[in-house]
Amino acid sequence: MRQLLVLFSCLLFLFTKLSAQVPEKNTPSDIYHSIQRLNFLGTALLVAAHPDDENTRLISYLSNGVKARTGYLSLTRGDGGQNLIGPELRELLGVLRTQELLAARRIDGGEQFFTRANDFGYSKHPKETLKIWDKETILGDVVQTIRKFKPDIIINRFDHRSPGSTHGHHTSSAMLSVEAFDLVNDPNSYPEQLSTTEIWQPKRLFFNTSWWFYGSRENFEKADKTNMLSINVGAYYPTLGVSNNEIASLASSQHLCQGFGRLNTRGAQQDYLELLKGDLPKDMTDPFEGIDTTWSRVEGGTKIGAILYNVEKNFDFTNPSKHLPELLKAYGLLQHIEDEHWKKLKSRELETIIVKVAGLHLEGSAKTAYANPGETTTIGIEAVNRCAAKIVLESVQINKNEVIGNALVLATNITVKKDVSLDVPESTQYTSPYWLMEKGTMGVYTVKNAEWIGKPETPRAFEVTFNLNFDGIPMSISKPVIHKYARPDKGEIYQPFEIVPEVTASFKDKVLIFADDTPKQVPVTIKAHADNVSGTVQFCYDKGWNVDVETKPFHIAKKDDERTFYFTLSPPQFEDEGFISPLIKINGKEINKELVSIAYDHVPTQTILIPSEAKVVRLDIQKAGEHIGYIMGAGDDVPTSLEQIGYTVHLLDPSNISKGTLDKYDAVVLGIRAYNVVNELDFKQKHILDYVKNGGNLIVQYNTAGRWAAQFENIAPYSLQISRDRVTNEHSEVKIMANEHAVVNFPNKIALNDFKGWVQERGLYFPNKWSKEFTPILEMRDDGENWKKGSLLIAPYGKGNYIYTGLSFFRELPAGVPGAYKLFSNMLSIGKDKVESQDRIKG
């Protein structure tokens, strides 16, 4: 019976850890696990470049198996990747991937850190990476993280000795970690940090190697493993009822926007740690061997350890609250040790355990999801003591302001509830990711508050502190103010309590293309985040553009209502690029922000304030055809971009494709990675290729090599081999190989100038082998590399044309790159030059 109870508790533990927006439940196994961690005084830090680079097996093993405090330092937030589940790219993708990392850490038990490095996209060499990142800045962030976290061991995910063999960000992360290992104990290195940190020296530095870094399993078998630790990361945890690799699989599967959802794995599995610096452990299965990880490493910790080891040894799973007196005694002793690092760290851990053991529920919940600076809102304070111990709630504070001053005895299982008023100061900063509050560079985010550097999120604006007394032992427990609500289809949901402006404004489209000098009506939507807001909205624009009326008044009576105003914008007669933005003036304030919400079930809802602006492009562009069928792949905004230049885009459900259903379209476009992620295409390929054969025009955007259904010998009508070739420098030289081909002549003449102003990259996953039916149109290369000719390939098939392109139109079109629009229009118009010529002859 007890085994069933433990198993049920552990399944509940894992289930509640998986849900990011419900209150956490505490089980006896969870509490016991926390006590085991409390009694291990060792720390490990893993270092890599991106979200999803981390080895969740190793993080989980160190956290749940070894019981070490374990952190993951991701140098970037993954802003430069793609998004499999939604439209977020660049900065917004970085916010989403940050939250996915935090979701993974909630499962595997690790902590999460970042530097200010911006993921600017794929980099082929650390020289380029470290130049763009500003090496000294990011190295300083790594040093600061180590000094604050104080790891005994550091583990690099990548090899610092192999520059140019893999992603430059990967190698750079290892290089910076190796250099930081020797700098963190030097007071002359980044001395300005020492006002809030102190020097530290880790004991060992490892490289988390595997057969992959050796090219094959055979090569790895032959490798010298004298300096390698071998660790079984597939260990089974009886008290949790799961194996380590099951936890790791669940953690890794939180990276949904990168397509990392996967099956759980079980059974023995080896991970290898190659020693780079420090002494080699005698026990080649224990990276902490020889490092004191007991309470005796802290002066005054022996007495504390004697109490806590006894609690662990005799833990009562049926009545954890019986250990409360011992835990409180240890807590009292802990407050008198002199080591501030361990006192602060272990006090926080012990406070959490005491709250769990006592069955204490402490919560401050705002009645609304958000408030404005200067507003008064209501916070519901709730406290429940679900054990027999005498606990007094002496007072409650919100940001050090007392809101409940009279002491209340928390009787057993009797809920204490009280609504209090919160006056939000006018000076309160709006909720938003701190690294997006100021304009940064291509490689480094600007963070003015040095205390925030390294943190995964912006600290919450309001925190409730419950000042408690446990039979003479005082303790303060602080929790961020949250907002909770219920949905009929999901139950109770928790989300962050946000501070937002009274109003925000947004444009429907982030890029507006003017194909001629005809004016367009531009909608500006104003959303109220307070009742009865009045003011004016001013339409701001660049020189050379004109608007009919610059300023319009508005009034919105109800919070969450919207009003849309239309301004007629006239472009210049010549080609030009500019920006427009709305400026709201209300109550003496000027607001030029847009409120963006990122909402997925696996992460907490995120509120982001970004500058409200749109790019406007006056472009002399021609097009042929009208109706475009578009099959979405991994998520992009190309359909909206095509509508900007006058196409009617029809989003197609692949399940509805059958013989002849595509014939009505002038062209059919497959979104990025469509063959990788749209399973239905397995069964629709014949109809798609028949469409081309009968005179259709098909454009296939990039797919990753070999990641489509097994029955596909090829995704094209002829032999086409996709490689990992890419050109990452968006300014790289481009040559037009097929100067006479219609795709560079009709209906727009494509010149080398059309490849200026591209963003992030030229393209990715170019084919490197193709049959003679294909014509390569362009060639391009990164510095020091051979020319690559596979970025744009066109082959006639039957009466139509098959086009494969690895050019990153999914980045260029939403960024308003003129040349990309012209080239894509020409791709859509393939074959139409002959039709127009025949029409002229008939005429």
C-alpha positions in Angstrom: 0.0 0.0 0.0 2.8 2.4 0.9 4.5 1.7 -2.5 1.3 2.6 -4.3 1.0 5.8 -2.2 4.6 6.7 -3.0 4.1 6.0 -6.7 0.9 8.0 -6.8 2.6 10.9 -5.0 5.5 10.9 -7.5 3.2 10.8 -10.5 1.3 13.8 -8.9 4.7 15.5 -8.4 5.6 15.2 -12.0 2.2 16.1 -13.3 2.0 19.3 -11.2 5.6 20.2 -12.2 4.6 19.9 -15.9 1.8 22.5 -15.7 3.2 26.0 -15.7 0.0 27.9 -14.8 -1.5 26.0 -11.8 -0.4 26.1 -8.2 2.3 23.6 -7.2 1.2 20.6 -5.1 3.5 19.2 -2.5 3.8 15.5 -1.8 5.7 13.6 0.9 8.1 12.4 -1.8 8.6 15.9 -3.0 9.4 17.1 0.6 11.8 14.2 1.2 13.5 14.9 -2.1 13.9 18.6 -1.0 15.5 17.5 2.3 18.0 15.3 0.5 19.0 18.3 -1.6 19.1 20.5 1.5 21.7 18.0 2.9 24.0 18.1 -0.1 26.2 21.2 -0.2 27.7 21.0 -3.7 27.0 23.0 -6.8 27.3 22.3 -10.5 27.0 24.7 -13.5 26.4 23.6 -17.0 27.3 26.0 -19.8 26.1 26.1 -23.5 24.9 28.6 -26.1 21.2 28.2 -26.6 17.9 27.0 -25.1 17.7 23.2 -26.1 21.5 22.9 -26.1 21.4 21.7 -22.5 21.8 18.1 -21.5 18.6 17.6 -19.5 19.8 14.0 -18.6 22.9 15.4 -16.9 21.0 18.4 -15.3 18.4 16.0 -13.9 21.0 13.5 -12.7 23.0 16.1 -10.9 19.9 17.6 -9.3 17.8 14.5 -8.6 20.5 11.8 -8.4 23.5 13.5 -6.8 21.2 16.1 -5.1 23.5 19.0 -6.1 22.4 22.5 -6.7 22.5 22.6 -10.5 22.3 25.5 -12.9 22.3 25.9 -16.6 23.9 29.0 -18.1 22.6 29.6 -21.6 24.6 32.4 -23.2 21.6 33.4 -25.4 17.8 33.1 -25.3 17.6 31.5 -28.7 16.3 34.6 -30.5 17.7 33.6 -33.9 16.0 30.2 -34.2 12.8 29.2 -35.9 9.4 28.6 -34.3 7.5 25.3 -34.8 4.3 26.3 -32.9 3.6 29.9 -33.6 4.5 33.2 -35.3 7.0 34.5 -32.7 10.4 35.2 -34.1 13.5 37.2 -33.0 12.9 39.0 -29.7 9.5 37.4 -29.1 10.9 34.0 -29.8 13.6 34.7 -27.3 10.9 35.4 -24.7 9.1 32.1 -25.5 12.3 30.1 -25.5 13.3 31.6 -22.1 10.0 30.4 -20.7 10.5 26.9 -22.2 13.8 26.7 -20.5 12.2 27.7 -17.2 9.5 25.0 -17.8 12.3 22.5 -18.3 14.0 23.5 -15.1 10.8 23.2 -13.1 10.9 19.5 -14.2 14.5 18.6 -13.9 15.2 20.7 -10.8 17.8 23.0 -12.2 18.2 26.7 -12.1 18.4 29.0 -15.2 20.8 31.8 -16.0 21.6 33.9 -19.1 24.1 36.4 -20.4 23.3 39.5 -22.4 24.4 37.8 -25.7 21.9 38.1 -28.5 21.4 35.1 -30.7 22.0 36.8 -34.0 21.6 33.6 -36.0 23.9 30.8 -37.2 27.6 31.6 -37.0 30.3 29.5 -38.7 33.2 30.5 -36.5 33.8 31.7 -32.9 35.9 34.6 -34.3 32.7 36.1 -35.9 30.6 35.2 -32.8 32.9 36.8 -30.3 33.3 39.9 -32.3 29.5 40.4 -32.7 28.9 39.5 -29.0 31.7 41.8 -27.8 33.7 39.1 -26.1 34.7 41.1 -23.1 31.1 41.9 -22.2 29.8 38.4 -22.5 32.9 36.9 -20.8 32.2 39.3 -17.9 28.6 38.0 -17.7 30.0 34.4 -17.5 32.4 35.4 -14.8 29.7 37.2 -12.8 27.4 34.2 -13.0 30.1 31.9 -11.7 31.0 34.3 -8.9 27.4 34.5 -7.8 26.4 30.9 -8.2 29.7 29.5 -6.8 29.8 26.1 -8.6 32.3 23.5 -7.4 32.3 22.0 -10.9 31.6 23.5 -14.3 30.5 21.3 -17.3 30.8 22.6 -20.8 28.3 21.1 -23.4 30.7 21.8 -26.3 34.4 21.5 -27.1 36.4 24.7 -26.9 39.2 23.1 -29.0 37.3 22.7 -32.3 36.6 26.2 -33.7 35.0 26.2 -37.1 33.7 22.6 -36.9 30.2 23.5 -35.5 28.0 26.5 -34.7 30.3 29.4 -33.7 28.0 30.1 -30.7 28.5 26.5 -29.4 32.3 26.7 -29.5 32.3 30.2 -28.1 30.3 29.2 -25.1 33.0 26.6 -24.2 35.8 29.0 -24.9 34.4 31.7 -22.7 33.7 29.1 -19.9 37.3 27.8 -20.1 38.7 31.4 -19.9 36.3 32.4 -17.1 37.4 29.4 -15.0 40.8 31.1 -14.5 39.5 34.6 -14.1 36.8 34.2 -11.4 39.4 34.0 -8.7 41.4 37.0 -9.9 40.3 40.3 -8.1 41.8 42.3 -11.0 39.4 40.7 -13.4 36.1 42.6 -13.7 36.7 44.2 -10.3 33.5 46.3 -10.5 31.6 43.0 -9.9 33.1 42.6 -6.5 30.8 45.2 -4.9 28.0 42.6 -5.2 29.9 39.4 -5.6 33.2 37.9 -4.5 36.0 35.9 -6.0 35.5 32.2 -6.3 37.4 29.2 -7.6 35.6 26.2 -9.0 37.4 22.9 -8.4 37.0 21.2 -11.7 36.1 22.0 -15.3 34.7 19.2 -17.6 33.6 18.8 -21.2 30.4 16.7 -21.5 31.7 14.7 -24.5 30.0 11.8 -26.4 30.6 9.7 -29.5 29.0 12.5 -31.6 32.1 14.7 -31.0 34.3 11.9 -32.3 32.4 11.4 -35.5 31.2 7.8 -34.8 30.6 5.3 -32.1 33.5 3.3 -33.4 35.9 6.2 -33.0 34.6 6.9 -29.5 35.2 3.3 -28.5 38.9 3.6 -29.5 39.3 7.0 -27.8 41.6 7.5 -24.8 39.3 7.7 -21.8 41.9 8.1 -19.1 40.5 11.6 -18.2 36.9 10.7 -18.7 34.3 10.1 -16.0 31.5 7.7 -17.0 28.1 8.3 -15.4 25.0 6.3 -15.6 22.3 9.0 -16.1 19.6 6.4 -16.6 19.3 5.8 -12.8 16.0 4.9 -11.3 14.6 6.9 -8.3 12.4 4.7 -6.2 11.1 7.6 -4.0 10.0 9.4 -7.2 8.8 6.4 -9.1 10.6 7.4 -12.3 14.0 7.1 -13.8 16.3 10.0 -14.5 15.9 9.8 -18.3 12.2 9.9 -18.0 12.5 13.2 -16.1 15.0 14.4 -18.7 12.7 13.5 -21.6 9.8 15.5 -20.0 12.1 18.4 -19.4 13.5 18.4 -22.9 10.0 18.1 -24.4 9.2 21.6 -23.0 11.2 23.0 -26.0 8.1 22.7 -28.2 8.8 25.7 -30.4 12.0 23.9 -31.5 10.1 20.6 -32.1 11.8 18.7 -29.1 8.7 16.9 -28.0 9.7 13.3 -27.7 9.0 9.9 -26.2 10.3 9.1 -22.7 13.3 6.8 -22.4 14.2 4.4 -19.7 17.1 2.2 -18.7 20.8 2.6 -18.2 22.5 5.3 -20.3 26.0 6.6 -20.0 27.2 10.2 -20.1 30.9 11.1 -20.2 32.8 14.0 -18.6 36.3 14.8 -19.9 38.4 16.6 -17.3 39.8 19.9 -18.6 41.0 21.6 -15.5 41.4 20.7 -11.9 42.2 17.3 -10.3 40.9 14.0 -11.6 38.5 12.3 -9.1 39.5 8.9 -7.8 36.0 7.7 -8.3 35.5 8.0 -12.0 31.7 7.9 -11.7 31.5 10.9 -9.2 32.4 14.4 -10.4 32.1 15.7 -6.8 34.5 13.0 -5.4 37.0 14.6 -3.0 34.9 17.8 -2.6 33.3 18.3 0.8 29.6 18.4 0.1 28.5 17.9 3.7 27.3 20.4 6.3 30.8 20.3 7.7 32.1 22.5 4.9 30.4 25.4 6.6 31.7 26.7 9.9 29.0 26.0 12.4 27.3 23.6 10.1 28.0 20.3 11.9 25.2 20.9 14.5 22.8 21.8 11.7 23.8 18.7 9.7 23.3 16.4 12.7 19.7 17.5 12.9 18.9 17.5 9.2 20.6 14.2 8.5 18.5 12.6 11.2 15.3 14.1 9.6 16.3 12.6 6.3 17.2 9.2 7.8 13.9 8.9 9.7 11.6 10.8 7.4 7.9 10.0 8.0 6.1 9.8 4.7 2.7 9.5 6.4 3.2 12.6 8.6 5.9 14.9 7.4 4.7 17.6 9.9 6.1 15.6 12.8 9.6 16.9 11.7 8.6 20.5 12.0 10.3 21.1 15.5 13.6 19.6 14.2 13.5 21.7 11.0 12.8 24.9 13.0 15.7 24.1 15.4 18.0 23.7 12.4 16.6 26.9 10.9 17.4 28.8 14.1 21.0 27.6 14.2 21.4 28.4 10.5 20.7 32.1 11.2 23.8 32.3 13.3 26.4 31.0 10.8 28.8 33.6 9.3 29.0 32.3 5.8 26.5 34.5 4.0 26.4 32.5 0.9 25.3 29.2 2.5 23.2 31.0 5.1 21.1 32.7 2.4 20.9 29.7 0.1 20.1 27.1 2.7 17.7 29.4 4.7 15.7 29.8 1.5 15.6 26.0 0.9 14.8 25.3 4.5 12.0 27.9 4.6 10.4 26.3 1.5 10.6 22.9 3.2 9.1 24.2 6.5 6.2 25.7 4.6 5.6 22.4 2.8 5.9 20.3 5.9 3.4 22.5 7.7 1.0 22.4 4.8 1.1 26.2 4.8 -0.7 27.8 1.9 0.3 31.5 1.6 -0.9 33.6 -1.3 -1.4 37.1 -2.5 -3.7 37.2 -5.5 -4.7 40.3 -7.4 -8.4 40.6 -8.4 -7.4 41.7 -11.9 -4.7 40.4 -14.3 -3.0 43.8 -14.4 -3.0 47.4 -13.1 -1.7 50.8 -14.2 0.8 53.0 -12.4 -1.2 55.3 -10.1 -4.1 52.9 -9.8 -5.4 51.3 -6.7 -6.2 47.6 -6.9 -7.3 44.9 -4.6 -5.1 42.0 -3.4 -6.6 39.0 -1.8 -4.4 37.7 1.1 -4.9 34.0 1.9 -3.2 31.9 4.6 -4.0 28.4 5.8 -2.1 26.3 8.3 -2.8 22.6 7.7 -0.8 21.1 10.6 -1.2 21.1 14.3 1.7 23.4 15.1 1.2 26.8 16.6 1.8 29.4 13.9 1.2 33.1 14.2 0.9 35.4 11.2 2.3 38.5 12.8 1.9 40.8 9.8 1.7 41.0 6.0 3.6 43.4 3.8 3.5 44.2 0.2 6.9 45.6 -0.9 7.7 46.5 2.7 4.4 48.4 3.2 2.4 46.8 6.0 -1.1 45.8 4.8 -2.0 43.6 7.8 -0.6 44.7 11.1 -2.6 42.8 13.8 -1.2 39.3 14.7 -3.4 36.4 13.7 -3.1 32.9 15.1 -3.4 30.4 12.1 -5.6 27.8 13.6 -5.4 24.3 12.1 -7.0 24.1 8.7 -8.9 27.4 9.1 -8.5 29.7 6.2 -7.6 33.3 6.9 -8.7 35.6 4.0 -8.5 39.4 3.8 -8.7 41.8 0.9 -6.3 44.7 1.1 -5.7 47.7 -1.1 -2.6 48.2 -3.2 -1.7 51.6 -4.4 0.5 51.2 -7.4 3.0 54.1 -7.4 3.2 56.3 -10.5 6.9 55.4 -10.8 6.2 51.7 -11.1 7.9 50.2 -14.2 5.8 48.5 -16.8 6.0 44.7 -17.0 8.3 43.6 -19.8 11.4 41.5 -20.3 14.3 43.6 -18.9 16.6 42.8 -21.8 14.1 44.4 -24.3 13.6 47.6 -22.4 16.5 49.4 -24.1 17.7 49.2 -27.7 20.7 46.8 -27.9 23.2 46.0 -30.6 23.1 43.1 -33.1 25.0 40.9 -30.6 24.4 42.3 -27.1 21.3 43.3 -25.2 21.4 46.5 -23.2 20.6 46.1 -19.5 20.9 49.2 -17.4 20.2 47.5 -14.1 23.4 45.5 -13.4 21.6 43.4 -10.7 19.3 41.9 -13.3 22.1 40.6 -15.6 22.0 36.9 -15.7 18.4 36.5 -14.4 16.0 34.6 -16.5 13.1 37.1 -15.9 12.4 40.6 -14.8 11.8 40.6 -11.0 8.1 41.1 -10.3 6.9 44.5 -9.4 5.0 43.4 -6.2 5.8 40.8 -3.6 3.8 39.8 -0.6 5.8 39.0 2.6 4.2 36.9 5.3 5.9 37.5 8.6 5.4 34.3 10.6 6.3 33.1 14.1 6.7 29.4 14.7 6.6 29.0 18.4 9.1 31.8 19.0 11.1 31.4 15.8 10.4 34.2 13.3 10.4 33.6 9.6 9.4 35.7 6.6 8.1 34.1 3.4 7.9 36.2 0.3 5.8 35.4 -2.8 5.1 37.4 -5.9 1.6 38.7 -6.3 -0.2 36.6 -8.9 -3.6 36.6 -10.6 -5.7 33.5 -10.6 -8.9 32.6 -12.4 -10.8 29.5 -13.5 -11.7 28.3 -17.0 -14.4 25.7 -17.5 -12.2 23.7 -19.8 -9.0 24.0 -17.7 -9.9 24.7 -14.1 -7.8 27.0 -11.9 -5.0 28.9 -13.7 -2.3 31.1 -12.2 -0.7 33.8 -14.2 1.7 36.7 -13.4 0.2 40.0 -12.2 1.3 42.7 -14.6 1.8 46.5 -14.7 0.8 48.0 -18.0 0.1 51.5 -19.4 -3.5 52.9 -19.5 -3.5 52.5 -23.3 -1.3 50.9 -26.0 -1.5 51.1 -29.7 -0.6 48.8 -32.6 -0.6 48.5 -36.3 -2.3 45.5 -38.0 0.7 45.0 -40.3 4.3 45.4 -39.3 5.3 46.1 -42.9 3.3 48.1 -45.4 4.4 47.8 -49.1 3.3 50.5 -51.5 3.7 49.0 -55.0 3.0 52.5 -56.5 2.3 56.0 -55.3 -1.4 55.2 -54.4 -2.2 56.2 -50.8 -3.3 53.6 -48.3 -5.5 53.7 -45.3 -3.4 52.6 -42.3 -5.4 51.4 -39.2 -4.1 52.2 -35.8 -5.8 50.2 -33.0 -5.8 51.7 -29.5 -6.5 49.3 -26.6 -7.6 50.6 -23.2 -6.2 49.0 -20.1 -8.2 51.2 -17.8 -11.7 52.6 -17.7 -12.6 56.0 -19.2 -9.4 56.9 -21.0 -9.2 60.0 -23.2 -6.4 61.5 -25.2 -5.0 61.9 -28.6 -3.2 59.7 -31.0 -0.5 61.3 -33.2 0.6 59.6 -36.4 4.4 59.9 -36.7 6.1 59.3 -40.1 9.4 59.9 -41.9 10.2 62.7 -44.3 9.0 62.2 -47.8 5.8 60.5 -46.7 2.5 62.4 -45.9 -0.6 61.7 -43.9 -4.1 63.4 -44.2 -4.6 64.1 -40.5 -1.7 63.8 -38.1 -3.7 63.8 -34.8 -7.0 62.4 -33.7 -8.8 62.5 -30.3 -10.1 59.3 -28.7 -12.2 58.2 -25.7 -12.6 54.6 -24.6 -15.1 53.9 -21.7 -14.3 50.4 -20.7 -11.1 48.5 -19.9 -10.0 46.0 -22.6 -12.1 47.7 -25.3 -10.5 48.8 -28.5 -11.0 51.5 -31.1 -9.4 51.6 -34.5 -8.6 54.9 -36.3 -7.6 55.2 -40.0 -5.0 57.5 -41.3 -4.4 57.9 -45.0 -0.7 57.6 -45.7 0.7 58.8 -49.1 4.1 57.4 -50.2 6.7 59.3 -52.2 6.8 58.9 -55.9 10.2 57.2 -55.8 11.4 54.1 -54.0 11.9 54.7 -50.3 11.9 53.0 -46.9 10.7 54.5 -43.6 8.9 53.9 -40.3 5.6 55.0 -38.9 4.5 54.9 -35.3 1.6 56.1 -33.2 2.2 58.4 -30.2 -0.5 58.4 -27.6 -0.8 61.4 -25.3 -2.9 60.9 -22.2 -2.8 62.6 -18.8 0.5 64.3 -19.5 2.1 61.0 -20.6 3.4 60.0 -24.0 3.0 56.3 -24.8 4.4 54.6 -27.9 4.2 51.0 -26.9 2.4 47.9 -28.2 1.3 45.2 -25.8 2.0 41.7 -27.0 0.9 38.6 -25.3 2.4 35.1 -25.7 0.1 32.4 -24.5 0.7 28.7 -24.6 -0.4 26.0 -22.3 3.1 24.8 -21.4 4.4 28.1 -20.2 3.0 31.1 -18.2 1.4 33.8 -20.2 3.9 36.5 -21.1 3.2 40.2 -21.4 5.7 42.2 -23.5 5.8 45.9 -24.3 7.6 46.7 -27.5 7.9 49.9 -29.5 4.8 50.2 -31.7 6.0 50.8 -35.2 5.7 49.6 -38.7 8.1 49.7 -41.7 6.8 51.3 -44.8 8.3 50.6 -48.2 7.6 52.4 -51.4 8.5 49.8 -54.0 8.3 49.7 -57.8 7.1 46.1 -58.0 5.2 44.3 -60.6 3.4 40.9 -60.3 1.6 38.4 -62.5 -1.2 36.2 -61.3 -3.6 36.8 -58.4 -4.5 33.7 -56.3 -1.9 31.9 -54.3 -2.4 28.7 -52.4 -0.3 28.5 -49.2 0.4 25.4 -47.1 1.7 26.5 -43.7 4.7 24.6 -42.4 6.6 25.3 -39.1 5.1 28.9 -38.9 6.0 32.0 -40.8 4.4 35.3 -41.8 4.9 35.0 -45.6 1.2 34.9 -46.5 0.6 38.3 -44.9 3.6 39.7 -46.7 2.3 38.4 -50.1 -1.0 40.1 -49.4 0.9 43.4 -49.0 1.8 43.3 -52.6 -1.7 42.6 -53.8 -1.9 38.8 -53.9 -5.0 37.0 -52.6 -3.6 34.2 -50.4 -5.6 31.1 -49.6 -4.4 29.1 -46.6 -4.8 25.5 -47.6 -5.7 22.5 -45.4 -3.5 19.7 -46.8 -6.2 17.1 -45.8 -8.6 18.8 -48.4 -6.1 18.5 -51.3 -7.2 16.0 -53.9 -7.1 15.7 -57.7 -7.6 19.0 -59.4 -8.2 21.1 -56.2 -5.0 23.1 -56.7 -5.6 23.9 -60.4 -7.3 27.2 -59.6 -4.2 28.8 -58.1 -1.6 30.8 -60.0 1.0 29.3 -57.7 1.2 27.1 -54.6 3.7 27.8 -51.9 4.8 25.5 -49.1 5.8 27.2 -45.9 9.2 26.6 -44.2 9.8 23.0 -43.1 6.4 21.9 -44.4 7.7 18.4 -45.3 9.3 18.1 -41.9 6.1 19.0 -39.8 3.0 18.4 -41.9 2.4 14.7 -41.9 -0.6 15.0 -44.3 1.8 15.9 -47.1 2.9 12.2 -47.0 -0.4 11.4 -48.8 -0.8 14.5 -50.9 2.5 14.6 -52.7 1.1 13.0 -55.8 -1.6 15.6 -56.1 0.9 18.5 -55.5 3.2 17.2 -58.2 0.3 16.6 -60.6 -0.6 20.2 -60.1 2.9 21.2 -61.4 2.8 18.7 -64.2 -0.5 20.2 -65.4 0.9 23.7 -65.6 1.1 24.8 -62.0 3.9 26.8 -60.3 5.1 25.3 -57.0 7.5 27.0 -54.6 9.0 24.8 -51.8 10.8 26.8 -49.1 13.5 25.3 -47.0 13.3 21.9 -45.2 15.8 20.3 -43.0 17.6 17.3 -44.6 16.1 13.8 -44.1 13.4 14.8 -41.6 10.4 13.8 -43.6 8.4 10.7 -44.0 10.3 7.5 -44.9 8.2 6.8 -48.0 9.5 10.0 -49.6 12.5 9.1 -51.8 12.5 12.7 -52.7 10.4 15.8 -52.1 11.0 16.9 -55.7 10.0 15.4 -59.0 13.7 14.9 -59.8 16.8 14.1 -57.7 17.5 16.7 -55.1 19.8 16.3 -52.1 19.4 18.8 -49.3 22.5 19.5 -47.2 23.4 21.6 -44.2 25.0 24.3 -46.5 24.0 27.8 -45.5 25.3 31.4 -46.0 25.0 33.2 -42.7 26.4 36.6 -43.5 23.4 38.7 -44.7 25.9 41.0 -46.5 27.7 38.2 -48.3 28.5 38.6 -52.0 25.8 37.2 -54.4 26.2 36.4 -58.1 23.4 35.9 -60.6 24.3 32.8 -62.6 21.3 32.5 -64.9 21.0 36.1 -66.2 18.6 35.2 -68.9 16.3 33.1 -66.8 12.8 34.6 -66.4 13.0 34.5 -62.6 15.5 37.3 -62.6 13.8 39.3 -65.5 10.0 39.0 -65.2 8.0 40.9 -64.1 10.8 42.6 -62.1 14.4 43.0 -63.2 16.6 41.5 -60.4 20.0 43.2 -59.9 22.7 42.8 -57.3 21.3 45.8 -55.4 18.3 43.7 -54.6 20.4 41.7 -52.2 21.3 44.7 -50.1 19.5 45.2 -46.7 18.9 41.5 -46.0 18.6 40.5 -42.4 20.3 37.8 -40.3 21.3 35.5 -43.1 21.1 34.7 -46.8 19.6 31.3 -46.4 20.0 27.8 -45.0 19.8 24.1 -45.9 20.7 24.6 -49.5 20.7 21.5 -51.7 24.3 20.5 -52.7 23.4 17.9 -55.4 20.6 18.0 -58.0 19.6 16.5 -61.3 20.3 18.1 -64.6 16.7 19.3 -64.9 17.3 22.0 -62.3 18.8 25.4 -63.1 20.7 27.1 -60.3 19.9 30.8 -60.4 22.3 32.3 -57.8 25.6 31.6 -56.2 26.8 33.0 -52.9 29.3 32.3 -50.1 30.5 33.3 -46.7 34.0 34.7 -46.5 36.7 32.1 -47.0 34.3 29.4 -48.3 33.5 28.0 -51.7 30.6 29.3 -53.7 27.3 27.7 -53.0 24.8 27.4 -55.9 21.8 25.7 -54.3 20.0 28.6 -52.8 17.4 28.9 -55.7 16.8 26.0 -58.0 14.1 25.8 -60.8 13.1 22.9 -62.9 10.3 22.6 -65.5 8.1 19.6 -64.8 5.4 18.8 -67.3 3.8 22.1 -68.2 4.7 23.8 -64.9 7.7 24.7 -62.7 9.1 23.3 -59.5 11.1 25.8 -57.4 13.1 24.9 -54.3 14.6 27.7 -52.3 16.7 27.9 -49.2 16.7 31.7 -49.2 15.3 32.9 -45.9 12.2 34.7 -47.3 10.5 33.9 -44.0 12.9 36.5 -42.4 13.3 38.9 -45.3 9.6 39.5 -46.2 8.4 40.3 -42.7 11.4 42.6 -42.4 10.3 44.5 -45.5 13.4 43.8 -47.6 12.5 45.2 -51.1 14.7 42.9 -53.1 13.2 39.8 -51.4 9.7 41.0 -52.4 10.7 41.5 -56.0 12.4 38.1 -56.3 9.5 36.3 -54.6 7.0 38.0 -56.9 9.1 36.8 -59.9 9.0 33.2 -58.5 5.3 33.4 -58.2 5.1 34.7 -61.8 7.2 32.0 -63.4 5.6 31.0 -66.7 3.4 34.1 -66.8 5.8 35.9 -69.1 4.9 33.4 -71.9 1.2 33.8 -71.2 1.5 37.6 -71.5 3.6 37.3 -74.6 0.9 35.0 -76.2 -1.8 37.4 -75.2 0.0 40.3 -76.9 0.4 38.3 -80.1 -3.3 37.3 -80.1 -4.2 41.0 -79.4 
